[in-house]
Every structure is written in C-alpha cells, then in structure tokens.
Amino acid sequence: MYQSIAVSKGQTTLPKPVREALGVEAGDTLRYIISEGTVQAVRLCSVAELAGMLARDGHAPVALSEMDQAIVQGAIDGGNV
C-alpha cells in the first residue's frame, strides 16, 4: 500500500511504484473513475499507442473507408436503410 499527501490545492505526488504500475511519465494525462466509494486512476493512451492493438494473426489490416463501406452494406442488407 502506498500513500501521498494532498496539498492545499488538491495536488499530490504519485509514489514511484504507482507511476511505474500505471506507466505514467511527466506530461501524461490521468483519468479518475469514481464508483461505489472507490477511485481508480487510469493513464490515457495516445492515439499512436493504440495503433495495432486490434490486430489479429491471419487478418489483414482494414482501411477506414472499407469499414465505412461494410457498415453501409450491413445496414442495407439488414433493411435499416
């Protein structure tokens, strides 16, 4: 368990093991999720970090325009257009 002290402006320093666990570096943005009396801190990822995260072996990358076409075709085939 780690702790830090909040100063008058509400700022605190994340202990080094917490920063390392979250992968937080100077300038990173954190998001806080409050639920049922607990708070979770999550480091936001940049778009560049998300590149390739949905890749699956044996599947070729799909362009956004191809995704758009597939969505339109699915709507047409499903009778939603």
trRosetta pair geometry for C-beta under 8 A, 3 or more apart (Angstrom, degrees):
i j d omega theta_ij theta_ji phi_ij phi_ji
2 15 4.2 -126 -177 38 136 152
2 17 6.0 -174 -65 63 146 112
2 18 5.5 -137 74 -43 154 111
3 15 7.5 61 53 -38 25 132
4 12 4.5 114 115 179 125 112
4 13 5.3 -158 -149 65 139 65
4 14 6.7 -98 -27 -102 156 24
4 15 6.0 -158 -58 -40 106 84
5 12 6.6 -179 84 -125 32 95
6 10 5.8 -17 -172 -145 115 37
6 11 6.9 144 -153 70 66 29
6 12 4.8 -52 -94 -65 62 108
7 10 7.3 -49 70 20 63 15
7 11 5.2 -12 43 61 106 85
7 12 7.1 174 1 -78 75 54
14 18 4.6 -122 178 91 97 121
14 19 4.9 123 108 -59 120 86
14 22 7.6 -51 175 26 154 137
14 24 6.4 32 75 73 158 152
14 41 7.9 -161 -108 126 130 167
15 18 4.8 89 61 7 78 107
15 19 7.2 -148 95 -6 38 87
16 19 5.6 -53 -145 36 34 112
16 20 6.2 33 158 -18 67 106
17 20 5.6 -53 -144 39 33 112
17 21 6.2 37 155 -23 65 105
18 21 5.7 -52 -145 35 30 112
18 22 6.4 16 158 -5 64 110
18 24 7.8 -4 122 26 74 129
18 41 7.9 43 176 65 113 142
19 22 6.1 -68 -148 47 27 100
19 23 8.0 -124 163 53 56 5
19 24 4.4 -99 -148 64 73 103
19 25 7.7 101 180 -75 111 36
20 23 7.4 29 -173 -75 31 37
22 30 7.4 2 172 -109 152 109
22 41 6.4 -40 -99 112 145 105
22 42 7.5 -176 -142 -141 108 26
22 43 4.7 129 165 -30 100 115
23 28 8.0 161 113 -119 71 166
23 43 5.6 -126 71 42 88 161
24 28 4.9 -148 -148 64 71 145
24 30 6.8 -5 -109 -71 130 107
24 43 5.2 -158 -80 -91 80 128
25 28 5.3 104 54 -27 60 116
28 43 5.5 -15 163 -149 134 108
28 44 7.3 169 179 50 84 75
29 43 7.4 118 79 -158 49 60
29 44 4.6 -17 85 36 101 123
30 41 5.2 -13 -172 -168 126 99
30 42 6.7 139 -161 70 70 39
30 43 5.9 -46 -101 -97 70 52
30 44 7.0 -169 -105 -7 17 84
31 41 7.5 147 74 -157 42 50
31 42 4.9 -25 62 66 92 95
31 43 8.0 149 16 -114 78 7
31 44 5.6 88 -21 -58 107 99
32 39 5.6 -13 -170 -169 105 105
32 40 7.1 154 -156 77 52 48
32 41 5.7 -22 -100 -100 73 66
32 42 7.8 174 -84 20 26 76
33 39 7.0 148 75 -158 48 52
33 40 4.4 -11 56 56 103 100
33 42 6.6 38 -11 -5 110 116
34 38 7.5 169 -149 85 51 41
34 39 5.3 -18 -98 -101 72 78
35 38 6.1 -23 70 61 69 86
35 40 7.5 -2 22 0 105 106
45 49 4.2 -120 -172 80 104 131
45 50 5.7 118 121 -54 129 87
46 49 4.9 102 55 0 74 100
46 50 7.5 -139 98 -6 45 87
47 50 5.6 -57 -157 31 39 114
47 51 7.4 62 146 -44 64 85
48 51 5.9 -27 -165 -8 41 116
50 53 5.3 -71 -165 5 56 128
52 55 4.8 -18 -165 -16 70 124
55 59 7.3 -179 -165 74 57 100
55 61 7.2 -36 -107 -83 95 85
56 59 4.5 38 72 24 96 126
62 66 4.9 -119 -175 84 90 130
62 67 5.8 105 129 -56 119 87
63 66 4.6 98 59 3 80 102
63 67 7.2 -141 99 -5 45 84
64 67 5.4 -51 -150 34 38 114
64 68 6.4 42 151 -21 68 101
65 68 5.6 -48 -149 33 34 115
65 69 6.5 36 151 -19 64 103
66 69 5.6 -51 -148 36 34 112
66 70 6.4 35 152 -20 65 105
67 70 5.7 -55 -149 36 32 112
67 71 6.4 34 152 -21 65 103
68 71 5.8 -55 -151 33 31 111
68 72 6.5 28 153 -16 65 105
69 72 5.8 -55 -149 38 32 110
69 73 6.1 30 154 -17 67 109
70 73 5.7 -54 -142 40 30 110
70 74 6.2 35 155 -22 64 106
71 74 5.7 -53 -148 35 29 112
71 75 6.5 29 153 -18 62 104
72 75 5.8 -56 -153 35 31 111
72 76 6.4 30 151 -18 66 105
72 81 7.6 45 -165 -68 69 151
73 76 5.6 -53 -147 37 34 111
73 77 6.1 30 156 -15 68 108
74 77 5.8 -55 -140 42 30 108
74 78 5.9 21 160 -12 65 114
75 78 5.9 -62 -140 45 26 105
75 80 4.3 -87 -160 71 79 109
75 81 4.8 84 132 -41 104 105
76 79 7.9 38 174 -67 28 25
76 80 7.7 -80 -57 51 20 71
76 81 5.0 -33 -89 32 61 133
